[in-house]
């Protein structure tokens, strides 16, 4: 039975205020009601994660629990049911659930990409309230909050889709190695496919998620968070000139923190 999404329109949205031709839904400050909803929805998404508890101890994880957790969180976070089905279908039809997260570093094992993406999502949701409360108190918020209205759904999509570019780009090679007893064995080694073509790490993920969820074209802050989640390391010289402008977007900062903490603290 498909879980009903808990992200609902606010009273202002139901009254059609956001859909007047002269009003951009991002060009307004968040109300206290919307902030409270953001925090409660983040907690509800975390409760779905805790229901499955895919990571048992350390890096021991259940691949099936990871997959089922993500699919259920998709249903909870994505209100448009057609896009939700397309989002989940893409994950299952691509190598999202079987690909590694890297060739040599964090999550370099089968299923590592899904685990890394889910861990990034958890990290982002865990700190949503203190992070955003701190942001709302900052001088930057007084200047930029009118541009960025954040929902738990936005955080979820930014986090779970930030590395969509990595699905289907790795191949497995088998190398001859020896175990601690000197016995020969075949060891899988991941390599990037030589015919891979991308528009850049973050931007390729943006392209993929837009192909799945066209409505995100209206949510530039989400696309910025996915595009710039690598910080300076994935930018051309020209792009680096205006990089700091993206840091006004709290989603960019949140996903960068979640991504780095997942990789460095949890090695996945």
Secondary structure, 3 states (H helix, E strand, C coil): CCCCCCCCCCHHHHCCHHHCCCCCCCCCCCCHHHHHHHHHHHHHHHHHHHHHCCEEECCEECHHHHHHHHHHHHHHHCCCHHHHHHHHHHHHHCCCCCCCCCCCCCCCCCCHHHHHHHHHHHHHHHCHHHHHHHHHHCHHHHHHCCCCCCCHHHHHHHHHCCCHHHCCCEEEEEEEEECCCCCEEEEEEEEECCCCCCCCHHHHHHHHHHHHCHHHHHCHHHHHHHHCCCHHHHCCHHHHCCHHHHCCCHHHHHHHHHHHHHHHHCCC
